[in-house]
Amino acid sequence: MRTYDIIKKKRDGYALSNEEIRFFIDGYVKGDIPDYQASALCMAIFYKGMNVDETTALTLAIRDSGDVLDFSEINGVRVDKHSTGGVGDKTSLVVAPIVASLGVKVAKMSGRGLGHTGGTVDKLESIEGFKVDLDSKTFIDIVNRVGIAIVGQSATLAPADKMLYALRDVTATVDSMPLIASSIMGKKLAADDDCIVLDVKTGSGSFMKTVEESKQLASLMVDIGKKAGKKMLALITDMDIPLGYAIGNALEVKEAIDTLKGNGPRDFTEVCVALASNMLHLAGHGSEEECEQKVYSAINNGSALNTFIEMVKAQEGNVEWIKSPELFPTARYLRQVKAEKSGYINRVDTEGYGISALLLGAGRNTKEDKIDYSAGIILSKKTGDYVKSGEVLATLYTNDKEKLASAEKKFLSSTFIEDEKPILRPLIIDKVK
């Protein structure tokens, strides 16, 4: 079997066999296939696509390129949730403790943020002392004892994905449906979970800008998961507006704590409740309506917050910060961004808001960049709100005063104020099963 023939076959629009796909992935990870040939195949896939069977084969080859975890020592049904990424998306910090407090195990591996989207691991590391690197035994022990643990992804988990993504990033082949789906699901299937709920974002703050694209990606990933023997469903959720009012690591953790106390923003709470309810339903804990009632009970009786506190304690984080969020360090500098005219916030470029937070130091452009955990944005107004000229739209936070001007400029250019009040679409747009 030759790599040349595999590239030519896909270039000409033919479906690749399982054996050809696995030969390519194995050879690339071992170093037998050079970058230029891998780039050529990625470009051929970009233009010619892949059917579901091919994409599934690619996903499983990526999964098998490194460690495939064994969670058989975890007692009970294991459920995971994955978001395709957005701005202000701190749902894992709320959804996972809710579900764990109701008896479903959440053994979660999360990534770091890159670009305009935040990462769950970065948010958790804004808590003093919190450890995201745990050995396998400690990780499993915490899940069995507390019901939940959230750690960073191991370097040995799906190494083919890391290699391919780095290549796609510099060869303009990121925006390929089969390559996106296999990248996400290859990592998800390397973890030994029974059920997976996908939160596929759509809109200006997500990688999928249209509902049609988001549904297509969701359907593909659900099909792949089912073919691999998992219980699957996906929600299509809106990312034309940031979730909640906080953007930035420590700021988002504090908003997540408020939500676990029952005091969270309406939009963020709605998405969290929908995700948690569907996770419980998929795990066999009742009808969707029954599961929703359980979710609200877990919030109202404090068990969800207590589970979050127990997880933080088990992973050596300072639980006093969770009990008293005012202990989180605050940035030295702040600036209020004010409306330049009166009218309704007709729409926002959510990605632009994410970039504004990035400019303040809340994110990273490269994997080597250091994050300012206290940097970020607190919104005062959101899409649909009426504002008067000079009224505060948001407050910017940073420890580098020089960053305020560029972040403010980006924020204002991403906010569109018009005379007409917009018609807002639902937060939960669709479900794919």
Buried (B, 14 or more C-beta within 10 A) or exposed (E): EEBEEBBBBBBEEEBBBBEBBBBBBBBBBEEEBEEEBBBBBBBBBBEBBBEBBBBBBBBBBBBBBBBBBEBEEBEBBBBBBBBBBBBBBBBBBBBBBBBBBBEBBBBBBBBBBBBBBBBBBBBBBBBBEBBBEBEBEBBBBBBBEBBBBBBBBBEEBBBBBBBBBEBBEEBEBBEBBBBBBBBBBBBBBBBBBBBBBBBBBBBBBBBBBEBEBBBBBBBBBBBBBBBBEBBBBBBBBBBBBBBBBBBBBBBBBBBBBBBBBBEBBEBBBBBBBBBBBBBBBBBEBBEBEEBBEBBBBBBEEBBBBBBBBBBBBBBEBBBEBBEEBEEBEEBEBEBEBBBEEEBBBBBBBBBBBBBBBBBBBBBBEEEEEEBBBBBBBBBBBBBBBEBEEEBBBBBBBBBBEEBBEEBBEBBBEBBBBEEEEBEBEEBBBBEBE
